Amino acid sequence: MAVPKGDVARREAIGGLEVTTIEIEDAAEGLGATLRAAALHVMKDAPGRAMMILLPDVPGVVASDVKSVIERFESAGGDTPTRATDAAGRPGTPLIVPPRLLPQFARLTGDEGGRAILEVEAVAFVQLQGNRATQDLDTPEDWKTWRKEAGSHS
């Protein structure tokens, strides 16, 4: 899990979960900084492994969605970027980046993410129900509406 440097609240929110947390020194730069740091971490600490991208502001993704994307990645041979789409076919997350693309992700800058890298790739897609792969919540009002629709009490 990638968190901005010094973000104690997010570290505490995951409690005792067994996850590796990396601090992003230049998080203000945008998504590119986070993906760059994550790719560098995977290449160093888990060479030859793929990287899955799940965004915290796309909260509708459920465990079975993650499993479906992993299964598609594996059935495609483990070398093809694999990405969830919404019911309309719009790409979203989860996204699995194969090891061969991590060096390109390790050079990302700004807030564009890996879009340009993926545009020249044959991506395997997994269609999820509704807008779970793409519903991006950016404001407190978005979260309030989502919680109400999802029946959450948090």
QUIZI-V609018 format. One record per residue. RES is the residue in one small letter. PSI is psi in radians with two decimals (none if undefined). OMEGA is omega in radians with two decimals (* if undefined). D_CENTER is the distance of its C-alpha to the mean C-alpha in Angstrom with 2 decimals. Layout:
RES,PSI,OMEGA,D_CENTER / RES,PSI,OMEGA,D_CENTER
This chain:
m,2.32,-3.14,9.70 / a,2.27,3.12,10.15 / v,2.63,3.06,12.82 / p,2.54,-3.14,15.41 / k,2.28,3.11,18.56 / g,0.11,-3.11,20.92 / d,1.48,-3.10,18.72 / v,-0.67,-3.08,20.74 / a,-0.74,-3.14,19.88 / r,-0.66,3.09,16.22 / r,-0.75,-3.14,17.49 / e,-0.56,-3.11,20.18 / a,-0.51,-3.14,18.04 / i,-0.09,3.05,16.54 / g,-2.29,-3.07,20.18 / g,0.28,3.13,21.11 / l,2.47,3.13,17.93 / e,1.47,3.09,17.78 / v,2.62,3.04,14.59 / t,2.25,3.13,14.62 / t,2.27,3.05,14.13 / i,2.44,3.12,14.25 / e,2.33,-3.13,15.80 / i,1.92,-3.11,15.00 / e,-0.75,-3.03,18.52 / d,0.83,-3.08,17.99 / a,-0.52,-3.13,15.21 / a,-0.33,3.12,17.53 / e,-0.52,3.12,17.07 / g,-2.96,-3.07,13.77 / l,-0.61,3.14,10.24 / g,-0.70,3.13,12.01 / a,-0.71,-3.14,13.34 / t,-0.83,-3.13,10.23 / l,-0.65,3.10,8.85 / r,-0.87,-3.13,12.53 / a,-0.70,3.14,13.12 / a,-0.77,3.13,10.37 / a,-0.76,3.11,11.76 / l,-0.70,3.12,15.21 / h,-0.82,-3.13,14.75 / v,-0.77,-3.13,13.78 / m,-0.63,-3.11,16.64 / k,-0.85,-2.98,19.01 / d,-0.26,3.13,18.47 / a,1.00,-3.08,17.31 / p,2.44,3.14,18.82 / g,-0.03,3.14,18.49 / r,2.68,3.07,15.31 / a,2.94,3.11,12.14 / m,2.25,3.06,8.68 / m,2.37,3.10,5.80 / i,2.11,3.02,2.16 / l,2.28,-3.09,2.43 / l,2.37,-3.09,4.44 / p,-0.35,3.13,7.95 / d,0.27,3.00,9.83 / v,1.29,-2.93,8.91 / p,-0.06,-3.07,10.90 / g,-0.20,-3.13,12.60 / v,2.29,3.14,10.50 / v,2.95,-3.06,12.97 / a,-0.70,-3.13,13.56 / s,-0.51,3.07,15.37 / d,-0.80,3.13,12.57 / v,-0.78,3.14,10.46 / k,-0.73,3.13,13.86 / s,-0.71,3.13,14.63 / v,-0.73,3.10,11.76 / i,-0.80,-3.14,12.79 / e,-0.71,3.13,16.37 / r,-0.72,3.10,16.07 / f,-0.83,-3.12,14.55 / e,-0.72,-3.13,17.45 / s,-0.39,3.09,20.00 / a,0.03,3.06,19.24 / g,-0.02,3.09,20.25 / g,0.23,-3.13,17.13 / d,0.06,-3.09,17.45 / t,2.24,3.05,15.94 / p,2.38,-3.08,12.46 / t,2.25,-2.96,11.48 / r,2.45,3.04,9.70 / a,2.63,2.99,10.33 / t,2.86,3.01,12.77 / d,-3.13,-3.08,14.72 / a,-0.42,3.13,18.38 / a,-0.01,3.12,19.51 / g,0.07,3.11,17.48 / r,2.29,-3.10,15.23 / p,2.53,3.13,11.92 / g,-2.44,3.10,8.69 / t,2.74,0.18,5.70 / p,2.69,3.06,5.30 / l,2.28,3.04,5.84 / i,2.19,3.14,7.97 / v,2.11,3.13,9.67 / p,2.75,-3.09,13.25 / p,-0.61,-3.07,15.20 / r,-0.36,3.14,17.42 / l,-0.16,-3.09,14.91 / l,-0.67,3.10,13.76 / p,-0.59,3.09,16.92 / q,-0.70,3.09,16.07 / f,-0.53,-3.14,12.67 / a,-0.12,3.11,14.88 / r,0.13,-3.10,17.04 / l,2.63,3.05,14.81 / t,2.90,3.05,16.35 / g,-2.70,-3.03,16.32 / d,0.37,-3.10,13.88 / e,-0.28,-3.09,13.41 / g,-2.68,-3.06,10.21 / g,0.33,-3.08,10.74 / r,-0.85,-3.10,12.63 / a,-0.60,3.11,15.94 / i,-0.77,-3.07,15.00 / l,-0.42,-3.11,13.87 / e,-0.46,-3.12,16.94 / v,0.20,-3.13,19.27 / e,2.67,2.97,17.65 / a,1.73,-3.06,18.57 / v,2.41,3.01,15.30 / a,2.29,-3.09,15.60 / f,2.60,3.06,14.58 / v,2.03,-3.11,14.47 / q,2.21,3.09,15.81 / l,2.86,3.14,14.95 / q,2.52,3.05,17.60 / g,-2.34,-3.11,18.15 / n,0.43,-3.08,15.44 / r,-0.59,-3.10,12.94 / a,-0.29,-2.99,10.22 / t,-0.14,-3.10,11.24 / q,1.82,-3.04,13.07 / d,2.07,-3.10,12.09 / l,1.96,-3.04,14.21 / d,-0.27,-3.09,15.53 / t,2.81,3.06,18.97 / p,-0.60,3.12,20.77 / e,-0.70,3.08,22.46 / d,-0.80,-3.12,19.31 / w,-0.72,3.14,18.40 / k,-0.79,3.12,22.05 / t,-0.78,-3.13,22.23 / w,-0.79,3.14,19.15 / r,-0.71,3.14,20.61 / k,-0.80,-3.14,23.95 / e,-0.60,-3.11,22.79 / a,-0.18,-3.13,20.80 / g,0.37,-3.12,23.85 / s,2.60,3.09,22.19 / h,0.25,-3.12,24.64 / s,none,*,22.41
